Amino acid sequence: MEKIRLGRTEFLVSTIGFGGIPITRLQADEGARLVRHCFERGINFFDTAPLYGDSEVKVGAGLQGVRSQVIIATKTFKRRKSEAAEDLEKSLSRLKTDYIDLYQFHNVADSKTLDEVLGPEGAYEAAVRAREAGKVRHIGLTSHNIDTAVIACKTGLFSTIQIPFSIIEHDPAEKLFPIARESGMGIIAMKPLGGGLLERADLCFRFLQQYRDVVPIPGVENTGEVDENVAYYSNARPLGEEDRAEIERIRNEVGTRFCHRCGYCQPCEQGIEVWKVLLFKAQVKRFPAHAAISMAKEVMKQAEGCIQCGECADKCPYELPVPDLISESLDYFRQFCCEHGVNA
């Protein structure tokens, strides 16, 4: 697989990387084997995080014996120096490695959080000390907020920026990427398939291939998905007029009020699996009516317990009105059941 340089770093990374969330749904040995399959297909950039369940463990197991041939990126959600230093040691242990190639501050959502990370006794100090000790090679940052990402890029303190980028979240191309490039930063695209919302992987990747210096890190759950993704990048073709028209149609259909399935709103004290509740409208397009209803019944019962506390909205990095979306999805589910003669 073709390699590109990741910003000003010395890393030559595959044009498509590996996102470490979906393997949490696999058994330990399955997850490790899938990671190894990615490596064998030419993928050498692996992104994970402690927040992703046992993802680091599976990545570490899958890359045993080939450590020097891969680039491993992980993250810390800690904002203070001592806590970030402790987090790093745990990641090193889980990944079974002596060093992290790219250590990122996870989901820096606003300027206040960025100031905390960069301030006295902030997490950045821990990363710099780890870099001096050889435990970290480069320091990066992830965010879901373009304005915050721009501020971070202008500090000149980070080697990379990771942000959602896809056919439905395309603003970074104009608002962020030029600034990141001026700073010599590598650009990593999370959620290239809209967090699983988008079905046209071929279209999504052809869109991304317009941006040669942007490395997408789609999550995968089986070898078929890996092989398919690699094929898209081995046989790239430009977007045609019909493709552009379809992208515009999808953008209009999805709009801006959609769940990105990032999971940052969890856990809910009422036991509601928010992203599953908000998934129902997409499910009715993919499955027969009665199958979609059957799959959603349990989570919709959870939704009935929503007390509109607003905690999920406060935690949402996209500032979505989550309680309102839950109510809307529940109403839609009830209406859909009624139209198909099923008791909700």
Summary of the structure (lengths in Angstrom):
residues: 344
radius of gyration: 20.3
end to end distance: 49.4
largest distance: 65.6
contacts: 1130
relative contact order: 0.10
helix: 49%
strand: 13%
